[in-house]
Amino acid sequence: MEDYIQEILISREEIESHVAEIGRQISRDYKDKDPIFIGVLKGCFIFMADLMRHVTVDCSMDFMAVTSYQGTTSTGAVRITKDLSENIENRHIILVEDILDSGVTLNYLKNYLSVRKPASIAVATLMDKPARRKAEIYADYSCFEVPDAFVVGYGLDYNERYRNLPYIGILKPEIYE
């Protein structure tokens, strides 16, 4: 599996350090606010689990499943395949995503969820890739800014593979071209 990685972009140790810092920051910002973390499946699951271990305030979680990608690019059409189980009215929402890329999906989700009248909506992402942004959306909490390369590992995949890598790596182009 590691033969398909061009280079390690972000090490396991760097991830652990930055995720812990974001967890501390969220804990300070959401003291006495009882936020609900909403993970965007599937890619967020490792990041969200590690992030929540560093959050020291009362909170809950839920998940949504959304599709908008075909291969390595966004189709621009967002489809919700699993909606929330929790009522979010008057709740402070933290949308958790593995990577903020084009922004199309997160922008859609923020608009979709805002109709349910939450108290606030923030975005926490492991990685931000501003070079690919198509929608006006920004992360409130971000661990890393990454270049315009196809990254995998720590929950991110290519065709459901490589999620289990403990680091973020750049996938060799010949794998997906």
Rosetta silent file (secondary structure, phi, psi, omega in degrees, C-alpha in Angstrom):
SEQUENCE: MEDYIQEILISREEIESHVAEIGRQISRDYKDKDPIFIGVLKGCFIFMADLMRHVTVDCSMDFMAVTSYQGTTSTGAVRITKDLSENIENRHIILVEDILDSGVTLNYLKNYLSVRKPASIAVATLMDKPARRKAEIYADYSCFEVPDAFVVGYGLDYNERYRNLPYIGILKPEIYE
SCORE:     score description
SCORE:     0.000 S_00000001
   1 L     0.000  -42.135 -177.757    0.000    0.000    0.000 S_00000001
   2 H   -71.855  -13.666  175.599    2.772    2.450    0.867 S_00000001
   3 H   -66.883  -17.474 -178.006    4.348    1.797   -2.538 S_00000001
   4 H   -92.067   -0.165 -178.684    1.530    3.931   -3.961 S_00000001
   5 E   -95.757  124.115  179.413    2.431    6.997   -1.894 S_00000001
   6 E   -70.633  -45.131  177.218    4.562    9.603   -3.636 S_00000001
   7 E  -160.945  153.853  173.697    5.505   11.344   -0.382 S_00000001
   8 E   -84.009  119.361 -177.521    4.369   11.734    3.202 S_00000001
   9 E   -88.046  -42.497 -178.226    2.945   15.231    3.444 S_00000001
  10 E  -136.178  122.823 -176.615    1.920   15.276    7.124 S_00000001
  11 L   -76.577  163.620  176.343    3.302   12.859    9.708 S_00000001
  12 H   -56.764  -42.379 -178.244    1.344   11.050   12.395 S_00000001
  13 H   -66.491  -39.770  177.418    3.060   13.195   15.051 S_00000001
  14 H   -64.636  -41.787  178.755    2.167   16.456   13.295 S_00000001
  15 H   -60.283  -50.996 -178.455   -1.450   15.336   13.003 S_00000001
  16 H   -55.968  -44.683 -178.596   -1.641   14.415   16.698 S_00000001
  17 H   -64.117  -46.888 -177.485   -0.195   17.780   17.758 S_00000001
  18 H   -71.054  -37.814  178.316   -2.461   19.912   15.556 S_00000001
  19 H   -64.540  -41.294  177.851   -5.620   17.942   16.343 S_00000001
  20 H   -61.446  -41.581  179.877   -4.938   18.341   20.078 S_00000001
  21 H   -65.229  -42.541  177.669   -4.523   22.107   19.635 S_00000001
  22 H   -63.262  -39.918  177.325   -7.800   22.429   17.703 S_00000001
  23 H   -60.637  -42.647  177.272   -9.528   20.398   20.442 S_00000001
  24 H   -64.867  -40.446 -179.995   -8.221   22.795   23.099 S_00000001
  25 H   -65.072  -44.493  177.542   -9.319   25.803   21.043 S_00000001
  26 H   -62.050  -40.902  178.970  -12.837   24.402   20.543 S_00000001
  27 H   -60.200  -40.803  177.149  -13.025   23.646   24.273 S_00000001
  28 H   -67.365  -45.751 -175.184  -12.225   27.292   25.050 S_00000001
  29 H   -70.471  -27.076 -174.641  -14.612   28.664   22.418 S_00000001
  30 L  -112.603   21.359  176.905  -17.545   26.405   23.335 S_00000001
  31 L   -56.924  128.969  179.507  -17.329   26.458   27.127 S_00000001
  32 L    64.239   22.380 -179.288  -20.903   26.146   28.486 S_00000001
  33 L  -113.199   -9.180  177.506  -22.379   25.888   24.945 S_00000001
  34 L    48.043   61.570 -178.002  -22.936   22.091   24.629 S_00000001
  35 L   -70.203  160.284  171.763  -22.011   21.852   20.929 S_00000001
  36 E  -116.091  122.630  177.095  -23.004   19.019   18.653 S_00000001
  37 E   -85.488  126.681  178.268  -20.279   17.726   16.360 S_00000001
  38 E  -115.143  109.436 -179.314  -21.667   16.653   12.994 S_00000001
  39 E   -86.502  137.326  177.472  -19.288   14.440   11.069 S_00000001
  40 E   -97.222  105.989 -174.940  -19.438   14.255    7.301 S_00000001
  41 E   -75.151  151.746    7.983  -18.890   10.578    6.497 S_00000001
  42 L   -99.586  -23.860 -169.593  -16.836    8.695    5.618 S_00000001
  43 L   -60.241  -25.497 -174.324  -13.615   10.647    5.597 S_00000001
  44 L   -77.587  -15.090 -163.293  -14.090   12.489    8.886 S_00000001
  45 H   -59.206  -39.250 -179.826  -14.343    9.473   11.167 S_00000001
  46 H   -73.465  -46.962  178.497  -10.695    9.223   12.291 S_00000001
  47 H   -58.909  -47.008 -177.484  -10.212   12.990   12.601 S_00000001
  48 H   -63.935  -41.833  178.950  -13.497   13.432   14.469 S_00000001
  49 H   -61.890  -47.014  179.909  -12.756   10.616   16.926 S_00000001
  50 H   -66.987  -41.048  179.247   -9.315   12.015   17.718 S_00000001
  51 H   -60.199  -47.497 -177.229  -10.600   15.598   17.868 S_00000001
  52 H   -64.701  -26.160  175.852  -13.387   14.757   20.305 S_00000001
  53 H   -66.638  -19.517 -179.983  -10.884   13.061   22.633 S_00000001
  54 L  -101.857   -0.820  178.319   -9.283   16.504   23.063 S_00000001
  55 L   -91.186  128.217 -173.355  -12.541   18.393   23.631 S_00000001
  56 L  -109.037   11.915  178.734  -13.191   18.931   27.338 S_00000001
  57 L  -106.686  158.138  174.110  -16.695   20.450   27.225 S_00000001
  58 L   -58.967  134.798 -179.286  -20.050   18.680   27.266 S_00000001
  59 L  -160.053  169.005  173.579  -20.953   17.829   23.693 S_00000001
  60 E  -136.167  179.297 -178.642  -22.722   15.295   21.535 S_00000001
  61 E  -146.221  158.535  175.399  -22.273   14.021   18.010 S_00000001
  62 E  -152.359  172.796 -178.389  -24.157   12.929   14.948 S_00000001
  63 E  -136.064  151.669  170.178  -23.244   12.033   11.381 S_00000001
  64 E  -127.342  149.005  172.820  -24.328   12.801    7.853 S_00000001
  65 E  -118.237  130.901 -173.707  -23.343   10.915    4.724 S_00000001
  66 E  -137.560  143.279  173.723  -23.018   12.914    1.557 S_00000001
  67 E  -122.000  139.117  174.819  -21.797   12.156   -1.946 S_00000001
  68 E  -155.668    1.346 -177.284  -20.458   14.661   -4.431 S_00000001
  69 E  -111.250  147.379  170.495  -17.319   13.038   -5.815 S_00000001
  70 E  -132.447  112.510 -174.558  -16.700   10.764   -8.744 S_00000001
  71 L    68.744 -118.389 -175.687  -13.138    9.490   -8.769 S_00000001
  72 L  -106.654    1.857 -177.168  -10.872   12.406   -7.840 S_00000001
  73 E  -128.344  152.186  177.684  -13.142   15.357   -8.665 S_00000001
  74 E   -74.338  138.315  177.320  -16.323   16.870   -7.316 S_00000001
  75 E   -81.739  -18.816 -176.787  -19.368   16.509   -9.547 S_00000001
  76 E    88.407  -13.882  178.623  -20.867   19.687   -8.078 S_00000001
  77 E  -102.529  117.072 -177.647  -24.081   17.774   -7.298 S_00000001
  78 E   -97.590  131.978  178.861  -24.470   17.073   -3.576 S_00000001
  79 E  -129.749  125.358  178.809  -26.660   14.174   -2.468 S_00000001
  80 E   -87.076  122.255  179.613  -27.428   13.390    1.190 S_00000001
  81 E  -105.450  -15.305  172.410  -27.510    9.645    1.786 S_00000001
  82 E  -146.209  120.977  179.716  -27.809    9.815    5.613 S_00000001
  83 L   -95.596  176.538 -177.829  -29.371   12.745    7.411 S_00000001
  84 L   -67.451  152.101  173.458  -29.119   13.726   11.063 S_00000001
  85 L   -98.470  -22.807 -174.981  -30.768   11.798   13.871 S_00000001
  86 L   -95.411  150.414  170.184  -30.621   14.734   16.321 S_00000001
  87 L   -79.896  128.060 -176.500  -32.697   17.913   16.491 S_00000001
  88 L  -108.050    4.135 -179.397  -30.270   20.814   15.997 S_00000001
  89 L   -58.905  130.319 -179.178  -32.583   23.758   16.658 S_00000001
  90 L    62.855   17.273  177.197  -30.821   26.276   18.957 S_00000001
  91 L  -100.478  151.709  174.159  -27.732   24.048   19.112 S_00000001
  92 E   -88.156  117.303 -174.572  -24.180   25.119   18.351 S_00000001
  93 E   -99.094  135.700  169.056  -23.076   23.006   15.379 S_00000001
  94 E  -121.693  105.159  176.499  -19.502   22.082   14.522 S_00000001
  95 E   -75.890  125.765 -176.389  -19.397   20.479   11.077 S_00000001
  96 E  -111.868  121.909 -177.590  -16.403   18.133   10.968 S_00000001
  97 E  -131.920  149.068  178.530  -14.853   17.363    7.598 S_00000001
  98 E   -70.062  -43.348 -178.083  -11.612   15.670    6.588 S_00000001
  99 E  -146.685  134.267  173.638  -10.740   18.210    3.892 S_00000001
 100 E   -96.304  103.741 -172.560  -12.174   21.503    2.719 S_00000001
 101 L  -106.529 -100.556  179.162  -11.483   21.273   -0.997 S_00000001
 102 L   -68.434  -27.485 -178.225  -13.868   22.873   -3.509 S_00000001
 103 L    86.341   -6.507 -176.917  -16.165   23.856   -0.640 S_00000001
 104 H   -60.376  -48.435 -177.614  -19.243   22.836   -2.610 S_00000001
 105 H   -65.056  -49.368 -178.412  -20.312   20.105   -0.188 S_00000001
 106 H   -65.629  -37.161  177.217  -19.732   22.106    3.019 S_00000001
 107 H   -62.882  -44.200  176.620  -21.393   25.195    1.589 S_00000001
 108 H   -59.690  -47.587 -178.308  -24.405   23.091    0.646 S_00000001
 109 H   -63.581  -41.676  178.113  -24.504   21.477    4.104 S_00000001
 110 H   -59.614  -44.981  178.635  -24.254   24.810    5.937 S_00000001
 111 H   -65.752  -42.224  179.672  -27.188   26.168    3.936 S_00000001
 112 H   -61.318  -44.452 -177.969  -29.138   22.922    4.341 S_00000001
 113 H   -77.242  -28.536 -178.147  -28.636   22.869    8.122 S_00000001
 114 H   -63.550  -25.434  177.105  -29.235   26.584    8.665 S_00000001
 115 L   -63.485  -25.098 -178.804  -32.907   26.057    7.748 S_00000001
 116 L   -85.604    7.099  172.604  -33.204   23.979   10.954 S_00000001
 117 L    60.319   52.791  173.069  -32.351   27.087   13.018 S_00000001
 118 L   -72.043  161.149  177.237  -29.183   26.127   14.882 S_00000001
 119 L   -67.173  -36.906  177.971  -27.666   28.706   17.244 S_00000001
 120 E  -163.120  160.413  175.131  -24.476   28.702   15.140 S_00000001
 121 E  -133.709  122.335  175.247  -22.586   26.645   12.570 S_00000001
 122 E  -119.805  160.374  179.019  -18.795   26.373   12.535 S_00000001
 123 E  -118.321  128.502  173.294  -16.538   24.237   10.347 S_00000001
 124 E  -118.355  125.646 -178.928  -13.646   22.154   11.662 S_00000001
 125 E  -133.743  146.405  175.529  -11.449   20.490    9.084 S_00000001
 126 E   -68.031  -45.413 -177.037   -8.258   18.514    9.210 S_00000001
 127 E  -132.280  146.598  177.262   -7.032   20.039    5.964 S_00000001
 128 E  -120.847  127.370  179.521   -7.812   23.115    3.923 S_00000001
 129 L  -120.460   77.399 -173.725   -7.009   23.156    0.200 S_00000001
 130 H   -63.612  -21.974 -179.080   -7.798   26.754   -0.852 S_00000001
 131 H   -62.617  -21.545 -176.941   -6.355   26.319   -4.360 S_00000001
 132 H  -103.749    4.340 -172.346   -9.426   24.266   -5.307 S_00000001
 133 L   -63.513  129.115  176.135  -12.114   26.469   -3.711 S_00000001
 134 L  -117.015  -19.201 -178.854  -15.258   27.009   -5.794 S_00000001
 135 L  -116.714  151.970  178.726  -17.640   28.111   -3.021 S_00000001
 136 L   -80.196   84.494  178.339  -17.364   30.992   -0.557 S_00000001
 137 L  -148.425  144.416 -177.168  -16.755   28.989    2.596 S_00000001
 138 L  -135.888  153.745  178.653  -13.934   28.951    5.100 S_00000001
 139 L   -83.900  136.531  173.020  -12.923   26.763    8.020 S_00000001
 140 L   -79.667  -30.495  178.796  -13.274   28.151   11.530 S_00000001
 141 E  -135.352  123.873 -179.581  -10.831   25.494   12.737 S_00000001
 142 E  -142.843  135.639  179.755   -8.217   23.954   10.465 S_00000001
 143 E   -83.362  -41.821 -173.547   -5.157   21.885   11.250 S_00000001
 144 E  -143.908  144.287  166.287   -3.278   22.159    7.955 S_00000001
 145 E   -99.185  130.842 -176.106   -3.300   24.005    4.652 S_00000001
 146 L  -120.598  154.684  178.616   -2.315   21.604    1.882 S_00000001
 147 L   -73.464  171.908  179.451   -1.245   22.056   -1.739 S_00000001
 148 L   -77.609   77.991  178.297   -3.342   21.080   -4.725 S_00000001
 149 L  -137.885  157.939  179.602   -2.390   17.393   -4.686 S_00000001
 150 L   -84.280  110.304 -174.860   -4.435   14.227   -4.248 S_00000001
 151 E  -106.434  147.664  179.197   -4.007   13.278   -0.596 S_00000001
 152 E  -139.858  165.973  177.810   -4.960   10.077    1.213 S_00000001
 153 E   106.396  162.172  177.994   -4.633    8.597    4.684 S_00000001
 154 L    51.499   41.236  177.964   -6.023    9.322    8.148 S_00000001
 155 L   105.571  -25.238  179.933   -9.553    8.751    6.843 S_00000001
 156 E   -82.488  144.466 -173.099   -9.132   10.151    3.324 S_00000001
 157 L  -131.318  169.429  161.341   -9.422    7.683    0.495 S_00000001
 158 E  -130.836  115.984 -177.712   -9.124    6.956   -3.160 S_00000001
 159 L    51.240   44.332  176.722  -11.812    4.446   -4.187 S_00000001
 160 L    68.828   13.242  178.374  -12.264    3.440   -0.518 S_00000001
 161 E  -109.900  160.733  172.978   -8.560    2.584   -0.118 S_00000001
 162 L    77.683   -1.738 -179.990   -5.754    4.137    1.972 S_00000001
 163 L   -58.134  -30.362 -172.874   -8.021    5.455    4.785 S_00000001
 164 L   -83.799    0.612  175.458   -6.046    3.401    7.314 S_00000001
 165 L   -66.414  138.291 -176.661   -2.692    5.105    6.725 S_00000001
 166 L   -82.489    4.594 -178.563   -1.641    6.881    9.964 S_00000001
 167 L  -135.970  174.822  173.699   -0.341    9.915    8.043 S_00000001
 168 E  -101.615  123.337 -179.965   -1.400   12.105    5.112 S_00000001
 169 E  -123.131  155.940  173.150    0.347   11.115    1.901 S_00000001
 170 E   -89.812  124.066 -179.501    0.262   12.301   -1.685 S_00000001
 171 E   -74.659  137.449  177.222   -0.982    9.511   -3.910 S_00000001
 172 L   -60.932  131.770 -177.660    1.139    8.758   -6.962 S_00000001
 173 H   -57.077  -32.193 -178.374   -0.678   10.179  -10.031 S_00000001
 174 H   -65.844  -14.857  178.675   -0.373    6.935  -11.978 S_00000001
 175 H   -74.471  -36.663 -174.472   -2.727    5.308   -9.445 S_00000001
 176 H  -112.556   -1.837  179.366   -5.684    7.565  -10.288 S_00000001
 177 L   -87.895    0.000    0.000   -4.978    8.760  -13.842 S_00000001
